């Protein structure tokens, strides 16, 4: 009976974590969306931080943090194409911090230019991932620990695991086509994650295969003048039976032509959950900040779950030959 309970618990934890982490501000975690977004930005380098708190008002929240950095290896006068390298750290906590996952993604991209002005470019990028997961049963509470109306964690749970940690390597790949013109820019990308088909389990007699994830991204940017820009973006993600379809827009404007400040107002709609992500951000010089809150029609025990994200991006803008990239 103990073994059956633990197998069911392991299945619940792994089924929950089998779906890759998702961000509303996916542009602030580019390497977890598409490896080919490595190097797809204005400047020599880009640093990005995104932290998400899901269901913050319903028990212990799901917490996800992404940190990434990218750097172009060629100077801007290299005619044929550009190599870039990038790395990403991903940290997840759930089930009262009982289940934790740490992911390291490392990859490189090559963008090939098809014209002298670099208006048309195509990028391809492989990526290697190292995944480490841990399950701490002492952080959970069970019926055997419920005494006199309270949970006593010092009482035994009568559960044991064959292992409390999982470690494995994985592989991902992505492609991105980008078009840059005087007043508008376009990009379309496609990526595949978990090409190595890894299996994971905290129990010797039960193995769960990590499902392949496919992601398609589309971005459009219209520059009306030096003061206003309109950004439309979306993506479709599928992993096993789980599907996400997101579409939205961001309006950015500067108070004056000489200002280093730009304000960004946006809204995304997640069709499969009928939820909305209002977004507020601003750029000042090389720095971008953003915050959004999820408005969902789904309720848990008559409680409206609250989910929010904070993002920070730093870009170097001296790389003049790789300008006019879609930022959202």
C-alpha positions as a printed Julia matrix, in Angstrom:
328×3 Matrix{Float64}:
   0.0    0.0     0.0
   2.86   2.37    0.84
   4.43   1.63   -2.54
   1.16   2.29   -4.35
   0.7    5.62   -2.58
   4.24   6.67   -3.45
   3.84   5.62   -7.09
   0.68   7.74   -7.3
   2.49  10.64   -5.64
   5.42  10.32   -8.03
   3.05  10.22  -10.97
   1.31  13.39   -9.77
   4.6   15.25   -9.28
   6.11  14.12  -12.58
   2.9   14.7   -14.52
   2.79  18.23  -13.11
   6.46  18.89  -13.91
   6.38  17.06  -17.26
   4.95  20.17  -18.86
   7.71  22.66  -19.53
   7.56  25.99  -17.67
   5.6   28.74  -19.38
   5.94  32.48  -19.17
   3.44  35.18  -20.05
   6.39  37.47  -20.83
   8.0   34.78  -22.97
  10.18  37.38  -24.71
  12.04  37.79  -21.39
  13.01  34.1   -21.4
  13.94  33.63  -25.08
  16.13  30.55  -24.72
  13.31  28.5   -23.16
  11.01  29.46  -26.06
  13.3   28.88  -29.06
  17.08  28.26  -29.07
  17.29  30.2   -32.36
  16.44  33.38  -30.46
  20.04  33.28  -29.21
  21.61  36.37  -30.75
  18.35  37.72  -32.17
  18.48  41.17  -30.61
  19.97  44.61  -31.14
  23.48  44.81  -29.73
  26.47  42.69  -28.74
  24.95  41.12  -25.63
  21.63  40.61  -23.85
  20.9   39.69  -20.23
  17.36  38.72  -19.18
  15.65  37.87  -15.91
  12.05  36.71  -15.54
  10.32  35.49  -12.39
   6.8   34.07  -12.22
   4.56  33.4    -9.23
   1.62  31.2   -10.19
  -1.46  30.83   -7.98
   0.14  33.17   -5.44
  -3.07  33.35   -3.36
  -3.88  29.61   -3.4
  -1.67  27.78   -0.92
   2.06  27.7    -1.63
   2.62  29.2    -5.1
   4.4   27.68   -8.05
   7.57  29.67   -8.5
   9.64  29.83  -11.71
  12.69  31.98  -12.4
  14.64  32.25  -15.65
  18.07  33.91  -16.06
  19.77  34.06  -19.46
  22.72  35.69  -21.17
  23.79  35.91  -24.84
  26.78  37.29  -26.7
  27.64  37.75  -30.4
  31.01  36.28  -31.36
  31.57  38.12  -34.67
  32.01  41.83  -35.13
  29.34  43.71  -37.04
  31.37  43.94  -40.25
  31.35  40.18  -40.82
  29.37  39.92  -44.04
  28.06  36.36  -44.37
  26.58  35.7   -40.95
  26.86  35.89  -37.18
  27.63  33.29  -34.51
  26.23  33.82  -31.01
  26.38  31.83  -27.78
  23.8   31.74  -25.02
  23.1   30.13  -21.67
  19.99  29.93  -19.51
  19.35  28.92  -15.91
  15.84  27.86  -14.91
  14.64  27.29  -11.34
  11.25  25.83  -10.35
   9.61  25.12   -7.0
   6.2   23.58   -6.33
   4.25  21.49   -3.8
   5.41  23.55   -0.82
   8.98  23.43   -2.23
   8.9   19.63   -2.04
   9.46  19.33   -5.8
  12.33  21.36   -7.23
  13.81  21.49  -10.72
  16.99  23.18  -11.91
  17.74  23.37  -15.63
  20.86  24.57  -17.45
  20.49  25.3   -21.18
  23.59  26.02  -23.29
  23.6   26.58  -27.04
  24.77  28.62  -29.98
  23.13  30.11  -33.06
  24.25  30.96  -36.56
  22.38  33.62  -38.52
  23.02  33.66  -42.25
  22.53  36.96  -44.07
  21.0   36.83  -47.55
  21.64  40.43  -48.59
  24.26  43.13  -48.07
  22.02  45.21  -45.79
  21.16  42.24  -43.54
  17.44  42.71  -44.09
  16.83  38.97  -44.56
  18.42  36.48  -42.19
  17.85  32.9   -41.12
  19.05  31.42  -37.84
  19.56  27.83  -36.72
  20.51  26.82  -33.19
  21.17  23.56  -31.3
  20.94  23.5   -27.52
  22.0   21.06  -24.79
  20.13  20.88  -21.48
  21.07  19.46  -18.09
  18.08  18.81  -15.85
  18.17  18.11  -12.11
  15.0   17.41  -10.1
  14.54  16.59   -6.42
  11.61  15.42   -4.29
  11.64  16.07   -0.53
   8.93  14.01    1.15
   9.63  15.75    4.46
   8.2   18.97    2.98
   4.82  17.29    2.41
   2.08  16.39    4.87
   0.03  13.17    4.92
  -3.03  11.79    6.68
  -0.88   9.85    9.15
   0.49  13.19   10.4
  -2.94  14.71   11.09
  -3.53  14.67   14.85
  -6.01  16.66   16.94
  -6.94  18.96   14.07
  -3.4   19.9    13.02
  -0.59  18.42   10.92
   2.46  17.3    12.89
   5.43  17.0    10.46
   7.46  15.21   13.13
   5.19  12.17   12.87
   6.21   9.54   10.29
   4.63   9.57    6.83
   5.46   5.88    6.22
   6.59   6.7     2.68
  10.01   6.05    1.2
  11.39   6.77   -2.25
  13.84   4.75   -4.31
  15.65   8.0    -5.02
  15.18  11.65   -4.13
  16.94  13.08   -7.16
  16.87  12.82  -10.97
  19.57  14.03  -13.35
  19.77  13.71  -17.13
  20.85  15.4   -20.37
  18.56  16.5   -23.17
  18.75  18.19  -26.58
  16.73  20.93  -28.3
  16.85  22.72  -31.64
  15.29  25.84  -33.14
  15.07  27.91  -36.31
  14.08  31.53  -36.94
  13.49  33.53  -40.12
  13.7   37.33  -39.76
  12.87  40.14  -42.2
  13.79  43.76  -41.46
  12.56  46.73  -43.47
  12.39  50.48  -43.01
   9.05  50.63  -41.19
   8.29  47.05  -40.18
   9.93  43.81  -39.13
   8.78  40.19  -39.19
  10.03  36.98  -37.63
   8.77  33.39  -37.62
  10.31  30.6   -35.57
   9.93  26.9   -34.85
  11.55  24.8   -32.12
  11.65  21.24  -30.82
  12.49  20.41  -27.21
  13.36  17.02  -25.61
  14.81  15.41  -28.72
  16.69  12.91  -26.54
  13.36  11.47  -25.26
  14.56  11.26  -21.63
  12.74   9.24  -18.98
  12.39  10.32  -15.38
  11.08   8.8   -12.17
  11.58   8.8    -8.4
  10.44   5.14   -8.38
  12.34   2.24   -9.98
   9.21   0.49  -11.25
   7.66   3.53  -12.94
   9.22   5.57  -15.74
   7.7    8.67  -17.3
   8.89   9.77  -20.73
   9.29  13.53  -21.1
   7.06  14.44  -24.08
   8.35  16.32  -27.1
   7.48  20.02  -27.13
   6.83  21.91  -30.37
   6.63  25.69  -30.44
   5.78  28.03  -33.32
   6.35  31.77  -32.85
   5.32  34.8   -34.92
   6.27  38.45  -34.33
   5.51  41.66  -36.18
   6.7   45.19  -35.44
   5.51  48.39  -37.14
   7.48  51.6   -36.65
   5.21  54.55  -37.44
   7.85  57.1   -36.48
  10.55  57.63  -33.87
   7.88  58.05  -31.17
   5.48  55.12  -31.64
   5.83  51.42  -32.45
   3.24  48.65  -32.59
   4.26  45.07  -31.75
   2.07  42.03  -32.41
   3.23  38.6   -31.31
   1.98  35.14  -30.52
   2.96  31.54  -30.23
   1.46  28.08  -30.37
   2.93  25.43  -28.08
   2.08  21.74  -27.93
   3.41  19.14  -25.52
   1.56  15.85  -25.36
  -2.12  16.8   -25.0
  -1.33  20.19  -23.54
  -1.71  23.08  -25.99
  -1.21  26.83  -25.59
  -2.28  29.47  -28.11
  -1.35  33.06  -27.2
  -1.77  36.26  -29.22
  -1.32  39.87  -28.16
   0.05  43.31  -28.88
   2.25  45.95  -27.24
   2.09  49.66  -27.99
   5.28  51.58  -27.25
   5.8   55.31  -27.36
   8.41  57.9   -26.36
   7.43  61.23  -24.77
   9.86  63.18  -27.0
  12.22  62.45  -29.86
  15.29  62.97  -27.66
  14.0   60.95  -24.71
  15.74  57.76  -23.52
  12.43  56.63  -21.99
   9.83  54.55  -23.78
   6.55  53.35  -22.24
   5.03  50.0   -23.26
   1.39  48.97  -22.79
   0.24  45.54  -23.89
  -2.34  42.78  -23.65
  -2.16  39.07  -24.56
  -4.99  36.55  -24.78
  -4.49  32.85  -24.01
  -7.23  31.18  -26.03
  -7.12  27.68  -24.53
  -7.69  29.01  -20.98
  -9.68  32.14  -21.86
  -7.29  34.29  -19.85
  -5.71  37.7   -20.44
  -2.28  39.11  -19.57
  -2.26  42.92  -19.19
   1.31  44.18  -19.5
   3.01  47.38  -18.38
   6.66  48.12  -19.05
   9.18  50.78  -19.86
  12.59  51.08  -21.54
  15.2   53.49  -20.31
  18.46  53.59  -22.25
  19.65  49.94  -22.49
  17.31  48.6   -19.79
  13.78  47.2   -20.02
  11.39  46.45  -17.16
   8.0   44.76  -17.31
   5.19  43.47  -15.1
   2.0   41.61  -15.93
  -0.91  40.02  -14.09
  -3.04  37.11  -15.32
  -6.81  37.61  -15.5
  -8.3   34.11  -15.67
 -11.87  32.86  -15.84
 -10.85  29.63  -14.06
 -11.46  29.38  -10.33
 -10.16  26.99   -7.65
 -12.7   26.33   -4.91
 -14.39  29.67   -5.75
 -11.03  31.47   -5.45
  -9.66  33.49   -8.36
  -5.98  32.43   -8.73
  -3.49  35.28   -8.95
  -0.44  34.92  -11.18
   2.07  37.64  -11.95
   5.48  38.05  -13.58
   8.33  40.53  -13.36
  11.0   40.91  -16.03
  14.26  42.76  -16.57
  16.28  42.89  -19.8
  19.58  44.63  -20.5
  20.77  45.04  -24.1
  23.84  46.57  -25.66
  22.78  48.58  -28.74
  26.1   49.28  -30.46
  25.74  46.48  -33.02
  24.37  48.54  -35.91
  24.22  45.79  -38.59
  21.76  43.64  -36.6
  19.14  46.29  -35.94
  15.37  46.17  -36.23
  14.63  42.89  -34.46
  11.18  42.11  -33.06
  11.38  42.57  -29.29
   8.08  40.99  -28.26
